[in-house]
Amino acid sequence: MGIENTVGDAVNKGKDFLEQNKDKIAEAVKSDQAEDISDKVLDGVADFAKKIAPGASEKIDEIRDSADKSIGNE
């Protein structure tokens, strides 16, 4: 069995798992816990980006807020 078959099998198993659990996954992404974790991660990334590019703070905040709307429940 070649690497292509092994990778293909893994990808197909991943697709099957996602399809079978898409409702649970969607629920988890919109949970309070996901909101708390995503806020911490996004805040950390935004703070780091502001240190690297202090003149872009406003744009960084816009990007952070936009990303935050896609994760969690707030």
A tleap script that builds the chain and sets N, CA, C and O, in Angstrom:
source leaprc.protein.ff14SB
mol = sequence {
  NMET GLY ILE GLU ASN THR VAL GLY ASP ALA
  VAL ASN LYS GLY LYS ASP PHE LEU GLU GLN
  ASN LYS ASP LYS ILE ALA GLU ALA VAL LYS
  SER ASP GLN ALA GLU ASP ILE SER ASP LYS
  VAL LEU ASP GLY VAL ALA ASP PHE ALA LYS
  LYS ILE ALA PRO GLY ALA SER GLU LYS ILE
  ASP GLU ILE ARG ASP SER ALA ASP LYS SER
  ILE GLY ASN CGLU
}
set mol.1.N position { 0.853 -1.168 0.000 }
set mol.1.CA position { 0.000 0.000 0.000 }
set mol.1.C position { 0.902 1.235 0.000 }
set mol.1.O position { 1.757 1.373 0.875 }
set mol.2.N position { 0.719 2.137 -0.977 }
set mol.2.CA position { 1.547 3.325 -1.079 }
set mol.2.C position { 1.068 4.441 -0.179 }
set mol.2.O position { -0.014 4.380 0.404 }
set mol.3.N position { 1.901 5.461 -0.079 }
set mol.3.CA position { 1.579 6.616 0.757 }
set mol.3.C position { 0.320 7.314 0.260 }
set mol.3.O position { -0.446 7.860 1.054 }
set mol.4.N position { 0.103 7.296 -1.071 }
set mol.4.CA position { -1.093 7.935 -1.621 }
set mol.4.C position { -2.361 7.263 -1.099 }
set mol.4.O position { -3.338 7.934 -0.767 }
set mol.5.N position { -2.334 5.934 -1.030 }
set mol.5.CA position { -3.491 5.206 -0.516 }
set mol.5.C position { -3.701 5.477 0.965 }
set mol.5.O position { -4.835 5.640 1.415 }
set mol.6.N position { -2.625 5.524 1.713 }
set mol.6.CA position { -2.717 5.783 3.150 }
set mol.6.C position { -3.284 7.175 3.411 }
set mol.6.O position { -4.177 7.348 4.241 }
set mol.7.N position { -2.757 8.160 2.696 }
set mol.7.CA position { -3.247 9.535 2.855 }
set mol.7.C position { -4.699 9.621 2.397 }
set mol.7.O position { -5.528 10.242 3.061 }
set mol.8.N position { -5.001 9.003 1.272 }
set mol.8.CA position { -6.371 9.007 0.765 }
set mol.8.C position { -7.345 8.382 1.747 }
set mol.8.O position { -8.444 8.899 1.949 }
set mol.9.N position { -6.949 7.275 2.357 }
set mol.9.CA position { -7.798 6.626 3.357 }
set mol.9.C position { -8.028 7.539 4.560 }
set mol.9.O position { -9.147 7.634 5.062 }
set mol.10.N position { -6.976 8.208 5.020 }
set mol.10.CA position { -7.096 9.118 6.161 }
set mol.10.C position { -8.025 10.283 5.833 }
set mol.10.O position { -8.856 10.674 6.652 }
set mol.11.N position { -7.879 10.826 4.645 }
set mol.11.CA position { -8.740 11.947 4.225 }
set mol.11.C position { -10.194 11.490 4.161 }
set mol.11.O position { -11.088 12.192 4.632 }
set mol.12.N position { -10.428 10.329 3.586 }
set mol.12.CA position { -11.800 9.818 3.486 }
set mol.12.C position { -12.398 9.545 4.857 }
set mol.12.O position { -13.578 9.819 5.079 }
set mol.13.N position { -11.612 9.013 5.775 }
set mol.13.CA position { -12.097 8.779 7.135 }
set mol.13.C position { -12.418 10.102 7.816 }
set mol.13.O position { -13.404 10.206 8.545 }
set mol.14.N position { -11.585 11.115 7.577 }
set mol.14.CA position { -11.837 12.441 8.135 }
set mol.14.C position { -13.122 13.036 7.588 }
set mol.14.O position { -13.906 13.622 8.335 }
set mol.15.N position { -13.341 12.890 6.293 }
set mol.15.CA position { -14.578 13.390 5.677 }
set mol.15.C position { -15.789 12.677 6.250 }
set mol.15.O position { -16.799 13.309 6.557 }
set mol.16.N position { -15.692 11.376 6.392 }
set mol.16.CA position { -16.803 10.599 6.963 }
set mol.16.C position { -17.095 11.049 8.388 }
set mol.16.O position { -18.256 11.218 8.762 }
set mol.17.N position { -16.044 11.245 9.184 }
set mol.17.CA position { -16.221 11.693 10.566 }
set mol.17.C position { -16.916 13.051 10.607 }
set mol.17.O position { -17.851 13.250 11.382 }
set mol.18.N position { -16.457 13.988 9.765 }
set mol.18.CA position { -17.070 15.318 9.737 }
set mol.18.C position { -18.533 15.243 9.323 }
set mol.18.O position { -19.382 15.907 9.917 }
set mol.19.N position { -18.827 14.452 8.326 }
set mol.19.CA position { -20.207 14.322 7.855 }
set mol.19.C position { -21.105 13.731 8.937 }
set mol.19.O position { -22.225 14.203 9.135 }
set mol.20.N position { -20.633 12.714 9.632 }
set mol.20.CA position { -21.430 12.053 10.665 }
set mol.20.C position { -21.617 12.928 11.897 }
set mol.20.O position { -22.589 12.761 12.633 }
set mol.21.N position { -20.696 13.860 12.129 }
set mol.21.CA position { -20.732 14.656 13.356 }
set mol.21.C position { -20.887 16.151 13.114 }
set mol.21.O position { -20.587 16.948 14.002 }
set mol.22.N position { -21.351 16.550 11.930 }
set mol.22.CA position { -21.381 17.965 11.588 }
set mol.22.C position { -22.262 18.774 12.540 }
set mol.22.O position { -21.927 19.919 12.844 }
set mol.23.N position { -23.369 18.221 13.015 }
set mol.23.CA position { -24.226 18.957 13.946 }
set mol.23.C position { -23.531 19.181 15.286 }
set mol.23.O position { -23.603 20.271 15.855 }
set mol.24.N position { -22.858 18.145 15.787 }
set mol.24.CA position { -22.137 18.263 17.059 }
set mol.24.C position { -20.976 19.248 16.928 }
set mol.24.O position { -20.710 20.025 17.844 }
set mol.25.N position { -20.293 19.212 15.796 }
set mol.25.CA position { -19.165 20.118 15.568 }
set mol.25.C position { -19.659 21.559 15.495 }
set mol.25.O position { -19.066 22.452 16.101 }
set mol.26.N position { -20.734 21.786 14.763 }
set mol.26.CA position { -21.295 23.133 14.649 }
set mol.26.C position { -21.722 23.653 16.019 }
set mol.26.O position { -21.521 24.825 16.336 }
set mol.27.N position { -22.310 22.775 16.825 }
set mol.27.CA position { -22.721 23.155 18.181 }
set mol.27.C position { -21.512 23.518 19.042 }
set mol.27.O position { -21.554 24.488 19.799 }
set mol.28.N position { -20.443 22.743 18.926 }
set mol.28.CA position { -19.233 22.996 19.709 }
set mol.28.C position { -18.582 24.316 19.315 }
set mol.28.O position { -18.084 25.045 20.174 }
set mol.29.N position { -18.582 24.626 18.023 }
set mol.29.CA position { -17.963 25.870 17.551 }
set mol.29.C position { -18.735 27.088 18.059 }
set mol.29.O position { -18.160 28.163 18.227 }
set mol.30.N position { -20.021 26.923 18.300 }
set mol.30.CA position { -20.858 28.029 18.774 }
set mol.30.C position { -21.091 27.986 20.280 }
set mol.30.O position { -22.039 28.604 20.765 }
set mol.31.N position { -20.267 27.284 21.020 }
set mol.31.CA position { -20.455 27.125 22.458 }
set mol.31.C position { -19.774 28.240 23.254 }
set mol.31.O position { -18.951 28.988 22.726 }
set mol.32.N position { -20.136 28.335 24.535 }
set mol.32.CA position { -19.502 29.291 25.443 }
set mol.32.C position { -18.011 29.004 25.572 }
set mol.32.O position { -17.192 29.922 25.605 }
set mol.33.N position { -17.669 27.718 25.643 }
set mol.33.CA position { -16.266 27.334 25.788 }
set mol.33.C position { -15.468 27.768 24.563 }
set mol.33.O position { -14.357 28.281 24.702 }
set mol.34.N position { -16.015 27.570 23.368 }
set mol.34.CA position { -15.333 27.996 22.143 }
set mol.34.C position { -15.176 29.506 22.140 }
set mol.34.O position { -14.153 30.023 21.691 }
set mol.35.N position { -16.178 30.216 22.636 }
set mol.35.CA position { -16.113 31.680 22.708 }
set mol.35.C position { -14.969 32.118 23.614 }
set mol.35.O position { -14.186 32.995 23.248 }
set mol.36.N position { -14.871 31.516 24.787 }
set mol.36.CA position { -13.816 31.885 25.737 }
set mol.36.C position { -12.422 31.604 25.162 }
set mol.36.O position { -11.523 32.440 25.242 }
set mol.37.N position { -12.269 30.432 24.594 }
set mol.37.CA position { -10.964 30.053 24.037 }
set mol.37.C position { -10.617 30.939 22.845 }
set mol.37.O position { -9.494 31.431 22.740 }
set mol.38.N position { -11.576 31.140 21.954 }
set mol.38.CA position { -11.289 31.949 20.762 }
set mol.38.C position { -10.964 33.381 21.145 }
set mol.38.O position { -10.090 33.996 20.534 }
set mol.39.N position { -11.648 33.927 22.140 }
set mol.39.CA position { -11.343 35.291 22.580 }
set mol.39.C position { -9.903 35.398 23.071 }
set mol.39.O position { -9.198 36.353 22.745 }
set mol.40.N position { -9.472 34.418 23.851 }
set mol.40.CA position { -8.100 34.444 24.366 }
set mol.40.C position { -7.080 34.330 23.240 }
set mol.40.O position { -6.079 35.045 23.226 }
set mol.41.N position { -7.339 33.430 22.300 }
set mol.41.CA position { -6.412 33.246 21.177 }
set mol.41.C position { -6.381 34.491 20.297 }
set mol.41.O position { -5.309 34.983 19.947 }
set mol.42.N position { -7.557 34.997 19.942 }
set mol.42.CA position { -7.618 36.176 19.079 }
set mol.42.C position { -7.002 37.404 19.750 }
set mol.42.O position { -6.319 38.193 19.097 }
set mol.43.N position { -7.240 37.564 21.046 }
set mol.43.CA position { -6.634 38.681 21.769 }
set mol.43.C position { -5.113 38.569 21.766 }
set mol.43.O position { -4.413 39.562 21.566 }
set mol.44.N position { -4.608 37.366 21.986 }
set mol.44.CA position { -3.161 37.157 21.987 }
set mol.44.C position { -2.540 37.446 20.632 }
set mol.44.O position { -1.499 38.096 20.546 }
set mol.45.N position { -3.174 36.967 19.582 }
set mol.45.CA position { -2.672 37.210 18.227 }
set mol.45.C position { -2.728 38.695 17.902 }
set mol.45.O position { -1.783 39.244 17.335 }
set mol.46.N position { -3.823 39.345 18.256 }
set mol.46.CA position { -3.960 40.779 17.986 }
set mol.46.C position { -2.907 41.577 18.752 }
set mol.46.O position { -2.299 42.487 18.189 }
set mol.47.N position { -2.684 41.255 20.009 }
set mol.47.CA position { -1.665 41.965 20.796 }
set mol.47.C position { -0.274 41.786 20.192 }
set mol.47.O position { 0.507 42.735 20.114 }
set mol.48.N position { 0.020 40.572 19.769 }
set mol.48.CA position { 1.307 40.296 19.133 }
set mol.48.C position { 1.447 41.103 17.839 }
set mol.48.O position { 2.489 41.709 17.590 }
set mol.49.N position { 0.402 41.107 17.028 }
set mol.49.CA position { 0.434 41.841 15.757 }
set mol.49.C position { 0.617 43.343 15.994 }
set mol.49.O position { 1.305 44.016 15.227 }
set mol.50.N position { 0.004 43.859 17.049 }
set mol.50.CA position { 0.142 45.292 17.365 }
set mol.50.C position { 1.566 45.636 17.781 }
set mol.50.O position { 2.034 46.747 17.533 }
set mol.51.N position { 2.253 44.693 18.408 }
set mol.51.CA position { 3.655 44.941 18.781 }
set mol.51.C position { 4.543 44.978 17.556 }
set mol.51.O position { 5.513 45.733 17.499 }
set mol.52.N position { 4.203 44.151 16.573 }
set mol.52.CA position { 4.986 44.106 15.339 }
set mol.52.C position { 4.669 45.291 14.435 }
set mol.52.O position { 5.558 45.851 13.794 }
set mol.53.N position { 3.389 45.665 14.393 }
set mol.53.CA position { 2.947 46.749 13.511 }
set mol.53.C position { 2.064 47.721 14.292 }
set mol.53.O position { 0.849 47.745 14.100 }
set mol.54.N position { 2.667 48.519 15.170 }
set mol.54.CA position { 1.877 49.387 16.043 }
set mol.54.C position { 1.019 50.407 15.275 }
set mol.54.O position { -0.004 50.859 15.790 }
set mol.55.N position { 1.413 50.761 14.088 }
set mol.55.CA position { 0.637 51.718 13.306 }
set mol.55.C position { -0.627 51.140 12.711 }
set mol.55.O position { -1.448 51.877 12.166 }
set mol.56.N position { -0.796 49.844 12.803 }
set mol.56.CA position { -1.955 49.181 12.203 }
set mol.56.C position { -2.951 48.704 13.256 }
set mol.56.O position { -3.756 47.815 12.978 }
set mol.57.N position { -2.911 49.269 14.442 }
set mol.57.CA position { -3.759 48.798 15.547 }
set mol.57.C position { -5.240 48.786 15.190 }
set mol.57.O position { -5.948 47.831 15.512 }
set mol.58.N position { -5.706 49.826 14.536 }
set mol.58.CA position { -7.127 49.912 14.198 }
set mol.58.C position { -7.533 48.793 13.236 }
set mol.58.O position { -8.569 48.156 13.423 }
set mol.59.N position { -6.727 48.560 12.222 }
set mol.59.CA position { -7.014 47.501 11.248 }
set mol.59.C position { -6.928 46.124 11.910 }
set mol.59.O position { -7.734 45.242 11.617 }
set mol.60.N position { -5.966 45.944 12.789 }
set mol.60.CA position { -5.820 44.677 13.514 }
set mol.60.C position { -7.067 44.408 14.350 }
set mol.60.O position { -7.555 43.278 14.388 }
set mol.61.N position { -7.583 45.432 15.015 }
set mol.61.CA position { -8.808 45.268 15.804 }
set mol.61.C position { -9.999 44.907 14.916 }
set mol.61.O position { -10.834 44.091 15.305 }
set mol.62.N position { -10.081 45.499 13.744 }
set mol.62.CA position { -11.161 45.174 12.803 }
set mol.62.C position { -11.092 43.700 12.391 }
set mol.62.O position { -12.104 43.000 12.374 }
set mol.63.N position { -9.898 43.250 12.065 }
set mol.63.CA position { -9.709 41.859 11.648 }
set mol.63.C position { -10.039 40.913 12.799 }
set mol.63.O position { -10.700 39.894 12.596 }
set mol.64.N position { -9.585 41.242 13.992 }
set mol.64.CA position { -9.846 40.426 15.179 }
set mol.64.C position { -11.345 40.313 15.432 }
set mol.64.O position { -11.849 39.223 15.700 }
set mol.65.N position { -12.063 41.438 15.347 }
set mol.65.CA position { -13.497 41.438 15.581 }
set mol.65.C position { -14.244 40.646 14.510 }
set mol.65.O position { -15.213 39.947 14.807 }
set mol.66.N position { -13.798 40.757 13.294 }
set mol.66.CA position { -14.411 40.005 12.196 }
set mol.66.C position { -14.241 38.497 12.404 }
set mol.66.O position { -15.185 37.727 12.222 }
set mol.67.N position { -13.043 38.089 12.782 }
set mol.67.CA position { -12.785 36.665 13.040 }
set mol.67.C position { -13.606 36.183 14.231 }
set mol.67.O position { -14.100 35.055 14.223 }
set mol.68.N position { -13.758 37.019 15.251 }
set mol.68.CA position { -14.479 36.644 16.461 }
set mol.68.C position { -15.939 36.350 16.174 }
set mol.68.O position { -16.540 35.505 16.838 }
set mol.69.N position { -16.512 37.022 15.214 }
set mol.69.CA position { -17.924 36.812 14.882 }
set mol.69.C position { -18.189 35.414 14.318 }
set mol.69.O position { -19.313 34.916 14.367 }
set mol.70.N position { -17.144 34.795 13.786 }
set mol.70.CA position { -17.296 33.474 13.174 }
set mol.70.C position { -17.148 32.321 14.157 }
set mol.70.O position { -17.465 31.178 13.828 }
set mol.71.N position { -16.671 32.614 15.356 }
set mol.71.CA position { -16.397 31.559 16.332 }
set mol.71.C position { -17.101 31.883 17.635 }
set mol.71.O position { -17.123 33.036 18.066 }
set mol.72.N position { -17.661 30.895 18.246 }
set mol.72.CA position { -18.317 31.097 19.541 }
set mol.72.C position { -19.739 31.558 19.379 }
set mol.72.O position { -20.328 31.435 18.305 }
set mol.73.N position { -20.290 32.093 20.454 }
set mol.73.CA position { -21.700 32.464 20.449 }
set mol.73.C position { -21.941 33.944 20.721 }
set mol.73.O position { -23.078 34.351 20.958 }
set mol.74.N position { -20.907 34.734 20.692 }
set mol.74.CA position { -21.064 36.183 20.881 }
set mol.74.C position { -20.378 36.926 19.770 }
set mol.74.O position { -20.395 38.156 19.748 }
savepdb mol mol.pdb
quit
